[in-house]
Each structure stands twice: as C-alpha cells, then as structure tokens.
Amino acid sequence: GQSLEQPSEVTAVEGAIVQINCTYQTSGFYGLSWYQQHDGGAPTFLSYNALDGLEETGRFSSFLSRSDSYGYLLLQELQMKDSASYFCAVSGGFKTIFGAGTRLFVKA
Amino acid sequence: DVKVTQSSRYLVKRTGEKVFLECVQDMDHENMFWYRQDPGLGLRLIYFSYDVKMKEKGDIPEGYSVSREKKERFSLILESASTNQTSMYLCASSRGQDNTGELFFGEGSRLTVL
C-alpha cells in the first residue's frame, strides 16, 4: 500500500524558518509534491521533486531523498499569510496520494 | 486562467438520496480526480479517470461511482447517501502522462447528509 507521514502541527514565529518533514511508503513512485491550503480554500500546488536534491522557489524550498523515502518543505522568512495546512503527496502513474497534512501556525 | 469548477459549494441531503457532484475543467486535461477531505485524514482518493469513459478506483471507492462522458466533465455519484459521507469533496485535474505532480483543484463541495 501507500502511506505518507507528516507532523500534524508546527508552530513558528514570523520571520523564522520552518521545516515540514514527510516520509512515505509507496510503489511506482514518480515524485513528491507539496500543496498549501488556507482555511476554506482549495489546495494549491507549491513544488514537485522527481529527483534527489533541493528545489527552490522563492521563499519555499523542497527536498527529496529517494533512498530514504523522505522529503521536506522549507519555508523561510515566515509571514503571517503562511499560516495554512501543507500536504505532501506522492505521484505514481496517474494517481496522486496525499498525506494527512501539517497545520502551520505562524505567530507574531 | 486555468479553472476547475464544481457545481455546488454546499449541499444538504437526506440519507438514502442520490447525490450528483459535478466538476468541469477548462484546461483540456486528460486526468481528473475526486477526493474527499476530512479533518485529520487529509485528502483521500475516491476515483480517478485518465481518459473519457475510463475510470479507476482510488483508495476509498465504496459507496461512490463516477461518470466521464466528456473530457472536461467528471461526475461523482452517491447512489444512496449515508451520514458517513458527510465531507468536503474536491475535484482536481492534471495533464496527461506528463505527471509533474501538479493537480489543479476546484473550490470544493461541502456535503452534509442528514
């Protein structure tokens, strides 16, 4: 089967750096992606890693280690608007399976 | 601007009723998906379709069926709604086999079954 593990909640201070980890067990793995969802909104795509290493997009970076079945999302210079839920997801073939999500609280 | 549109944001139905949730995308995407989202459980895949008239079961298909008669439209059907199907339902689409992991989601349909 497929499963993903990520922390349920993370709290950080505005301006800080936070890392959200994700470990997965899956077959037919193509890549690991990250989504952001604000309360009442739709999930929106943040990043995708198909190969090992770090991908950077502005304040957000995502890392993948295929050998460790592990990845993380790194958010820098946290802003209040980053308070949201973050989901890791694995893609395999046509399917994308999501983790349960990490709720990020950013404090002033 | 890419768009996935779900027909109803909020629905209230009674146990045993037949429920249709409609989803339309304007991006000419081959793949379409239905997820349900529940607190603490994340997004769980119900069904997906990679082509017109094609459908595949996801992780929790029981109690649901789908229809994809046209490329742009993917419908989720609850033949006989039950209270445990009260949830947020999210439709998504993505490009064909160029799976870069990017799904485009609709705004969701919050279904309450009484």
Interface residues (C-beta under 8 A of the other chain):
Chain A: Q2 S8 Y30 G31 L32 S33 Y35 G41 A42 P43 T44 F45 Y48 A50 F87 A89 S91 G93 F94 K95 T96 I97 F98 G99 A100 G101
Chain B: N31 F33 Y35 G40 L41 G42 L43 R44 L45 F48 Y50 E56 G58 D59 L90 S94 Q97 N99 T100 G101 E102 L103 F104 F105 G106 E107 G108
